[in-house]
Amino acid sequence: MLEDLKQQVWQANMNLQKHGLVVFTWGNASGIDREKGLIVIKPSGVEYDTMQPEDMVVLDLAGNQVEGNLRPSSDTPTHIVLYRNFSAIGGVVHTHSTCATAWAQAGKSIPAFGTTHADYFYGEVPCTRNLSREEIQGEYEEETGNVIVEKFEQRNPLHVPGVLVANHGPFSWGKDAHDAVYHAVVLEELAKMAFYTCSANSEVKAMDQLLLDKHFLRKHGKNAYYGQNKL
Ligand SMILES: O=C(CO)[C@@H](O)[C@H](O)COP(=O)(O)O
């Protein structure tokens, strides 16, 4: 079972490269076995071209490494905070994909401008606040998770499966590692479209709530047309 998860998480990481979301080693995907309370994540700083399923690192939710000879991804504490706080998620992804990172570096949330966005994100993709100097000097990666959780106090992470961390980049999640990759791809495309939208019309406003509801809820609501996406 854990071997299957290692294989799945390895494949999810390879798919980040396939979809052009990562340069060098800039990104990471993980998955969790909720019954065992164990997460599997890629090792830190290992080139995607050489990475193998057996290189995946296994940790418990306290951050103790229970399997693997390599160091876990440097972003592991952020992934752990998300697993601890968002109990419905089974996979997390972080990338430095160009357009999503540009919005994050600008400190701007991505407004819902159209139906492509509304099919996946129920409202803006929020951007977190900047970390304080104390947070940066302290448990930095854990604090990164905390500012994400803070942003979701009034949001459902299943309705908004991703976030921009100010000055850093996007994190996304889903029911498993592959779903989290899927949302990372969607987020990058939405970021690109939103950028072009603002270039075409600097006065553009977020879409009407009615149209947002129509698109999101028919796909994800209780009467979802696409049954597999029911919340
Ligand atoms: O955010 C960062 C670094 O700023 C990371 O995403 C790294 O670029 C990838 O690190 P590893 O997963 O290889 O440790």
The ligand as a MOL file (V3000), in Angstrom:
LIG
                    3D

  0  0  0     0  0            999 V3000
M  V30 BEGIN CTAB
M  V30 COUNTS 14 13 0 0 0
M  V30 BEGIN ATOM
M  V30 1 O 10.4640 26.9000 -2.6520 0
M  V30 2 C 11.4950 26.3120 -2.8450 0
M  V30 3 C 12.7690 27.0300 -2.6860 0
M  V30 4 O 12.5350 28.4190 -2.5320 0
M  V30 5 C 11.4470 24.9080 -3.2490 0
M  V30 6 O 10.2760 24.6880 -4.0110 0
M  V30 7 C 12.6200 24.3280 -3.9880 0
M  V30 8 O 12.8630 24.9680 -5.1830 0
M  V30 9 C 12.4200 22.8670 -4.1790 0
M  V30 10 O 12.9920 22.3230 -3.0990 0
M  V30 11 P 13.1170 20.7820 -2.8430 0
M  V30 12 O 11.7140 20.2220 -2.9270 0
M  V30 13 O 14.0140 20.1760 -3.9190 0
M  V30 14 O 13.7380 20.7410 -1.4880 0
M  V30 END ATOM
M  V30 BEGIN BOND
M  V30 1 2 1 2
M  V30 2 1 2 3
M  V30 3 1 2 5
M  V30 4 1 3 4
M  V30 5 1 5 6
M  V30 6 1 5 7
M  V30 7 1 7 8
M  V30 8 1 7 9
M  V30 9 1 9 10
M  V30 10 1 10 11
M  V30 11 2 11 12
M  V30 12 1 11 13
M  V30 13 1 11 14
M  V30 END BOND
M  V30 END CTAB
M  END
